């Protein structure tokens, strides 16, 4: 389960709060270049079942991520709750993305049905009949650090992302703060995030990067 707050933030807000937290807790800020490609079928079958399929290069790692679930709503104040599965894959996996590596995740059957997959008698692996194709790309730099957020053992990763969403021949800037629960309780995350949002005048982000990319595709 991924539980996090998203906030719209300018560069000064994002950098300022990270620098303040780094000084307060004596932590080092990590800087990670991100290049994320999102895939779907030509008829957007995965989007129809509320599944996000992403392959992201995170520094020297390549990670396949599948997200599913509701996400956020207008009354959430930027809080997102989603199921998330992460699988390390080879760097060249982007060239031939598939669903065979997802057999152990709970929504595998739904994904299989959406893409029309079938088992190959020859290879013994799942092959999608509907090809997965890139639908959007995001390039951004993430600056992040881990901080305690309340009860002993409660920890969150606070990050600031700056970059661009590219979809449908259009672009939109990324400038947002994320506060993701790593260990501990949601109540601790809520209290900490609300304090940070008030202190730095952050605006709740009610649309994920993916949702913003879908909007660009549909314009």
C-alpha positions in Angstrom: 0.0 0.0 0.0 1.3 3.4 -1.0 0.1 6.2 1.3 1.3 9.7 0.6 0.4 13.4 0.4 1.0 15.4 -2.8 1.3 19.2 -2.8 1.7 21.7 -5.6 4.8 23.7 -4.7 7.1 26.3 -6.4 10.9 25.7 -6.6 11.6 27.9 -3.6 9.0 26.2 -1.5 10.2 22.7 -2.4 13.9 23.4 -2.0 13.3 25.5 1.1 11.4 22.8 3.1 13.9 20.1 2.1 16.9 22.3 3.2 15.1 23.1 6.4 14.4 19.5 7.2 18.0 18.5 6.3 19.4 21.0 8.8 16.8 20.2 11.5 17.4 16.4 11.4 21.0 16.3 10.2 20.1 14.3 7.1 21.6 14.3 3.6 19.3 15.2 0.6 19.4 12.5 -2.1 19.2 13.7 -5.7 17.8 11.1 -8.2 17.2 11.7 -11.9 14.0 10.0 -13.0 12.8 9.0 -16.5 9.4 7.4 -16.4 7.6 5.9 -19.3 3.9 4.9 -18.9 2.4 2.1 -21.1 -1.1 1.1 -22.1 -2.7 -0.6 -25.1 -3.8 1.4 -28.1 -7.4 1.4 -26.8 -6.2 2.3 -23.2 -7.5 -1.0 -21.7 -5.4 -0.6 -18.6 -6.6 2.9 -17.9 -10.2 1.6 -18.2 -9.6 -0.8 -15.3 -7.7 1.9 -13.3 -4.3 0.3 -13.6 -1.1 2.3 -14.1 1.8 0.5 -15.7 5.1 2.4 -15.5 8.7 1.7 -16.1 11.0 4.2 -14.5 14.8 4.6 -14.6 15.8 5.8 -11.1 19.4 6.7 -11.3 21.1 3.4 -12.1 18.0 1.3 -11.4 15.1 0.3 -13.6 11.8 -0.4 -11.9 8.5 -1.7 -13.2 5.6 -0.3 -11.1 2.0 -1.2 -11.2 -0.5 1.0 -9.3 -4.2 0.3 -8.8 -6.9 1.7 -6.6 -8.8 4.9 -6.2 -6.0 7.4 -5.4 -7.3 10.8 -4.3 -10.6 12.7 -4.2 -11.6 16.3 -3.7 -11.9 16.0 0.1 -8.6 14.2 0.6 -6.4 17.4 1.0 -3.8 15.7 -1.2 -3.8 12.3 0.5 -3.4 9.3 -1.8 -3.9 5.6 -0.9 -3.1 3.1 -3.6 -1.9 -0.4 -4.0 1.6 -0.5 -5.5 3.7 -3.3 -6.8 7.4 -2.7 -7.7 9.6 -5.1 -9.6 13.2 -4.6 -10.6 13.7 -5.2 -14.3 16.6 -5.0 -16.8 17.2 -1.6 -18.5 16.1 -2.9 -21.9 12.7 -4.1 -20.5 11.3 -0.7 -21.8 11.8 -2.0 -25.3 9.5 -5.0 -24.9 7.2 -4.5 -21.9 5.0 -7.4 -21.0 2.8 -8.8 -18.2 4.4 -12.1 -17.6 6.4 -10.7 -14.7 3.2 -9.7 -12.9 1.8 -13.2 -12.4 2.1 -12.9 -8.6 0.3 -9.6 -8.1 -3.4 -9.4 -7.0 -4.7 -7.7 -10.2 -2.9 -9.9 -12.6 -6.1 -11.6 -13.8 -7.7 -8.2 -14.5 -4.6 -7.1 -16.4 -4.5 -10.3 -18.4 -8.2 -10.0 -19.3 -7.8 -6.3 -20.3 -4.9 -7.0 -22.7 -6.3 -10.3 -24.0 -3.3 -12.3 -22.8 -3.0 -16.1 -23.3 -0.4 -18.8 -22.4 1.9 -19.8 -25.1 2.2 -23.6 -25.5 5.7 -23.1 -26.9 7.1 -20.6 -24.4 5.0 -21.2 -21.3 4.8 -17.5 -20.5 2.0 -15.0 -20.8 2.1 -13.0 -24.0 -0.2 -9.9 -24.4 -2.3 -10.0 -27.6 -2.7 -6.2 -27.2 0.7 -4.7 -27.4 1.7 -2.3 -24.7 2.9 1.0 -26.1 4.2 4.2 -24.6 1.5 6.7 -23.9 3.4 9.3 -21.9 6.9 10.1 -20.5 8.0 12.1 -17.5 11.5 13.4 -16.9 12.3 15.0 -13.6 14.8 15.3 -10.8 13.7 14.1 -7.3 15.4 15.5 -4.2 14.4 13.5 -1.1 15.3 12.6 2.5 13.8 10.5 5.2 12.6 12.1 8.5 10.9 11.0 11.7 7.3 12.1 11.8 5.9 11.4 15.2 5.7 8.2 17.2 9.0 6.3 17.7 9.7 4.4 14.4 7.4 6.5 12.2 9.3 7.7 9.2 8.3 9.5 6.0 10.2 10.2 2.8 9.8 13.9 1.9 10.6 14.7 -1.8 10.5 17.6 -4.2 10.1 16.8 -7.9 10.9 19.2 -10.7 10.6 18.4 -14.4 8.2 17.8 -17.2 5.3 15.6 -18.3 5.2 14.8 -22.0 2.0 13.3 -23.6 0.2 13.7 -26.9 2.7 16.1 -28.2 2.1 18.4 -25.3 4.1 19.3 -22.1 3.3 20.3 -18.6 5.7 21.2 -15.8 6.2 19.2 -12.7 6.8 21.0 -9.4 5.5 19.2 -6.5 6.2 17.9 -3.0 5.4 14.4 -1.9 5.4 13.1 1.7 5.2 9.3 1.7 4.8 7.0 4.7 7.6 4.5 5.0 7.1 3.2 8.5 4.5 3.9 11.2 0.9 5.1 11.2 -1.2 7.1 8.8 -2.2 9.3 11.7 1.4 10.4 12.1 1.7 11.0 8.4 -1.5 13.2 8.4 -0.3 15.3 11.4 3.2 15.8 9.9 2.0 16.6 6.4 -0.6 19.1 7.6 2.0 20.9 9.6 4.4 21.0 6.7 1.6 22.2 4.3 0.6 25.0 6.7 4.2 26.1 7.4 5.2 26.3 3.7 1.8 27.3 2.2 1.6 24.2 0.1 -1.5 23.5 -2.1 -3.0 20.0 -2.0 -2.3 18.2 -5.3 -5.5 16.5 -6.3 -4.2 15.1 -9.6 -1.4 12.6 -9.9 1.3 13.0 -12.5 -0.4 10.2 -14.5 -3.8 11.9 -14.3 -2.2 15.1 -15.6 -0.7 13.1 -18.4 -4.0 11.5 -19.3 -5.5 15.0 -19.5 -2.8 16.1 -21.9 -3.6 13.1 -24.1 -7.3 13.9 -24.1 -7.0 17.6 -24.9 
